[in-house]
Amino acid sequence: MNQVPNAELFFKSGKKLVRKSTHEEFAGRDVLVIGLVGAFNPVDEKMVKDYEKLYNHFKDTTIVGDPLDASHIDEIYFVCMESPWVMDAWWKKMKIKNCKYLPDASGAFSYRLDQQGGLSGGQMVVEMYNKGYGKRSWRYVLLLEDNAQMTYVEEEIPDGAATRDNLDDEPYDLTEPEEVLAFLRKRQQKGNIEAANKASEDLSKPT
């Protein structure tokens, strides 16, 4: 289990910019941190809207009998290597009310995460010079519990590609919200089974 790196990011507050620590933002909560390529990118726009649509399935544990029952997530954050002004304009354009964004224009968070143990070290930030982007985040979904990395999923390299750099396609399959919900449900179920087995073992021990 690794603690994710801390970074101070700039957020829009009225006509000013304010700094916020990612550690303070995530402290004491179970959150999803999701990597995006770029603001106004058509694939990323679909991704954000997909998660916004299923936001309550991640948060609301009272949804019973639904095939997408919830997974006890407190908040969903999208991190993107864009300025707070651009992210704010994009969020307003999409009319996003629930999911939050992390404007990481300098890469302070993304580059540190790129070297984090337990992730695909050196591959979370990729080159996209072929599209005029420069360096951008790879698409991933990271589950944090009180700033500790618990598990993550990420997109695979397309068939025939040698690296993640300068790809023609931008994969968005494994990080779709339905896939992530299924992944989290399996993880939660496994944890519940282990807890039940341990409780059963404790009861069977002689007193």
GUROZA-994841 format. One record per residue (C-alpha): residue number from 1; y, x, z. Coordinates in steps of 0.1 Angstrom, whole numbers, plus 5000, padded with zeros to 4 digits. Example, Ala and Ser with C-alpha at 12.3 -4.5 7.8 and 13.67 -1.06 7.14 Angstrom:
<recs>
(rec 1, (4955, 5123, 5078));
(rec 2, (4989, 5137, 5071));
</recs>
This chain:
<recs>
(rec 1, (5000, 5000, 5000));
(rec 2, (5033, 5015, 4989));
(rec 3, (5069, 5006, 4999));
(rec 4, (5089, 5001, 4967));
(rec 5, (5120, 5023, 4963));
(rec 6, (5154, 5011, 4975));
(rec 7, (5184, 5009, 4951));
(rec 8, (5219, 4996, 4954));
(rec 9, (5227, 4973, 4925));
(rec 10, (5260, 4957, 4915));
(rec 11, (5264, 4920, 4914));
(rec 12, (5292, 4898, 4901));
(rec 13, (5311, 4880, 4929));
(rec 14, (5341, 4861, 4914));
(rec 15, (5361, 4887, 4895));
(rec 16, (5347, 4916, 4915));
(rec 17, (5315, 4935, 4918));
(rec 18, (5297, 4939, 4951));
(rec 19, (5267, 4962, 4960));
(rec 20, (5235, 4948, 4973));
(rec 21, (5205, 4968, 4985));
(rec 22, (5171, 4958, 4970));
(rec 23, (5154, 4965, 5003));
(rec 24, (5178, 4941, 5021));
(rec 25, (5173, 4915, 4994));
(rec 26, (5135, 4916, 4996));
(rec 27, (5132, 4922, 5034));
(rec 28, (5108, 4898, 5053));
(rec 29, (5098, 4878, 5022));
(rec 30, (5070, 4875, 4996));
(rec 31, (5087, 4879, 4962));
(rec 32, (5079, 4885, 4926));
(rec 33, (5098, 4911, 4908));
(rec 34, (5096, 4908, 4870));
(rec 35, (5106, 4933, 4844));
(rec 36, (5126, 4922, 4814));
(rec 37, (5135, 4941, 4782));
(rec 38, (5170, 4928, 4776));
(rec 39, (5195, 4899, 4780));
(rec 40, (5196, 4874, 4752));
(rec 41, (5163, 4888, 4739));
(rec 42, (5144, 4858, 4725));
(rec 43, (5111, 4868, 4741));
(rec 44, (5127, 4874, 4775));
(rec 45, (5147, 4842, 4772));
(rec 46, (5114, 4823, 4768));
(rec 47, (5099, 4842, 4797));
(rec 48, (5127, 4834, 4821));
(rec 49, (5127, 4797, 4811));
(rec 50, (5089, 4796, 4815));
(rec 51, (5091, 4808, 4851));
(rec 52, (5121, 4785, 4858));
(rec 53, (5100, 4756, 4847));
(rec 54, (5071, 4765, 4870));
(rec 55, (5093, 4778, 4898));
(rec 56, (5081, 4751, 4923));
(rec 57, (5045, 4759, 4916));
(rec 58, (5051, 4794, 4930));
(rec 59, (5071, 4782, 4960));
(rec 60, (5059, 4747, 4971));
(rec 61, (5027, 4748, 4990));
(rec 62, (5026, 4710, 4992));
(rec 63, (5015, 4706, 4956));
(rec 64, (4979, 4694, 4961));
(rec 65, (4953, 4689, 4934));
(rec 66, (4975, 4704, 4907));
(rec 67, (4958, 4729, 4884));
(rec 68, (4988, 4752, 4890));
(rec 69, (4989, 4749, 4928));
(rec 70, (5013, 4771, 4945));
(rec 71, (5009, 4807, 4958));
(rec 72, (5034, 4810, 4986));
(rec 73, (5061, 4830, 4969));
(rec 74, (5095, 4829, 4985));
(rec 75, (5116, 4841, 4955));
(rec 76, (5114, 4852, 4919));
(rec 77, (5136, 4880, 4907));
(rec 78, (5140, 4893, 4871));
(rec 79, (5151, 4929, 4869));
(rec 80, (5169, 4939, 4837));
(rec 81, (5187, 4971, 4827));
(rec 82, (5219, 4952, 4819));
(rec 83, (5253, 4949, 4835));
(rec 84, (5260, 4921, 4860));
(rec 85, (5285, 4906, 4836));
(rec 86, (5260, 4903, 4809));
(rec 87, (5233, 4889, 4832));
(rec 88, (5256, 4864, 4847));
(rec 89, (5267, 4851, 4812));
(rec 90, (5230, 4850, 4801));
(rec 91, (5219, 4830, 4832));
(rec 92, (5247, 4805, 4827));
(rec 93, (5239, 4802, 4790));
(rec 94, (5202, 4794, 4799));
(rec 95, (5213, 4771, 4828));
(rec 96, (5189, 4789, 4853));
(rec 97, (5193, 4775, 4888));
(rec 98, (5163, 4788, 4907));
(rec 99, (5151, 4822, 4895));
(rec 100, (5174, 4851, 4904));
(rec 101, (5184, 4882, 4884));
(rec 102, (5187, 4919, 4894));
(rec 103, (5213, 4937, 4871));
(rec 104, (5200, 4972, 4869));
(rec 105, (5224, 4986, 4843));
(rec 106, (5221, 5022, 4855));
(rec 107, (5184, 5020, 4859));
(rec 108, (5187, 5029, 4897));
(rec 109, (5158, 5006, 4905));
(rec 110, (5138, 5007, 4873));
(rec 111, (5137, 5045, 4870));
(rec 112, (5126, 5049, 4907));
(rec 113, (5100, 5022, 4902));
(rec 114, (5088, 5041, 4871));
(rec 115, (5077, 5069, 4894));
(rec 116, (5063, 5048, 4921));
(rec 117, (5027, 5055, 4931));
(rec 118, (5003, 5027, 4924));
(rec 119, (5021, 5016, 4893));
(rec 120, (5018, 5029, 4857));
(rec 121, (5038, 5060, 4866));
(rec 122, (5061, 5071, 4839));
(rec 123, (5054, 5040, 4818));
(rec 124, (5074, 5013, 4834));
(rec 125, (5106, 5024, 4815));
(rec 126, (5100, 5028, 4778));
(rec 127, (5119, 5039, 4747));
(rec 128, (5131, 5012, 4724));
(rec 129, (5153, 5032, 4701));
(rec 130, (5137, 5016, 4671));
(rec 131, (5155, 4984, 4681));
(rec 132, (5187, 4999, 4692));
(rec 133, (5180, 4993, 4729));
(rec 134, (5176, 5028, 4742));
(rec 135, (5154, 5029, 4773));
(rec 136, (5143, 4995, 4787));
(rec 137, (5119, 4981, 4812));
(rec 138, (5083, 4973, 4803));
(rec 139, (5072, 4937, 4811));
(rec 140, (5054, 4935, 4844));
(rec 141, (5051, 4912, 4874));
(rec 142, (5051, 4929, 4908));
(rec 143, (5042, 4911, 4941));
(rec 144, (5060, 4924, 4971));
(rec 145, (5055, 4915, 5008));
(rec 146, (5084, 4927, 5029));
(rec 147, (5092, 4955, 5004));
(rec 148, (5055, 4966, 5002));
(rec 149, (5038, 4966, 4968));
(rec 150, (5007, 4944, 4971));
(rec 151, (4996, 4940, 4935));
(rec 152, (5009, 4938, 4900));
(rec 153, (5001, 4928, 4864));
(rec 154, (5016, 4943, 4833));
(rec 155, (5014, 4939, 4795));
(rec 156, (4989, 4960, 4777));
(rec 157, (4997, 4983, 4748));
(rec 158, (4990, 4965, 4715));
(rec 159, (4959, 4975, 4695));
(rec 160, (4965, 5006, 4674));
(rec 161, (4995, 5018, 4694));
(rec 162, (4993, 5053, 4710));
(rec 163, (5021, 5047, 4736));
(rec 164, (5044, 5021, 4749));
(rec 165, (5075, 5037, 4732));
(rec 166, (5092, 5022, 4701));
(rec 167, (5067, 4994, 4695));
(rec 168, (5072, 4969, 4668));
(rec 169, (5060, 4940, 4690));
(rec 170, (5070, 4931, 4725));
(rec 171, (5039, 4918, 4742));
(rec 172, (5042, 4887, 4765));
(rec 173, (5007, 4875, 4774));
(rec 174, (4994, 4887, 4807));
(rec 175, (5028, 4882, 4824));
(rec 176, (5031, 4845, 4814));
(rec 177, (5036, 4824, 4846));
(rec 178, (5003, 4805, 4841));
(rec 179, (4984, 4838, 4840));
(rec 180, (5003, 4851, 4870));
(rec 181, (4996, 4819, 4890));
(rec 182, (4959, 4822, 4882));
(rec 183, (4959, 4858, 4892));
(rec 184, (4976, 4850, 4925));
(rec 185, (4953, 4821, 4932));
(rec 186, (4923, 4844, 4928));
(rec 187, (4938, 4870, 4951));
(rec 188, (4947, 4843, 4977));
(rec 189, (4912, 4828, 4975));
(rec 190, (4896, 4862, 4980));
(rec 191, (4918, 4868, 5011));
(rec 192, (4909, 4834, 5025));
(rec 193, (4871, 4841, 5020));
(rec 194, (4874, 4875, 5037));
(rec 195, (4893, 4860, 5066));
(rec 196, (4867, 4832, 5070));
(rec 197, (4838, 4857, 5068));
(rec 198, (4854, 4879, 5095));
(rec 199, (4860, 4849, 5117));
(rec 200, (4823, 4839, 5113));
(rec 201, (4812, 4874, 5122));
(rec 202, (4834, 4874, 5153));
(rec 203, (4819, 4841, 5164));
(rec 204, (4783, 4854, 5160));
(rec 205, (4789, 4885, 5181));
(rec 206, (4774, 4883, 5216));
(rec 207, (4799, 4879, 5244));
</recs>
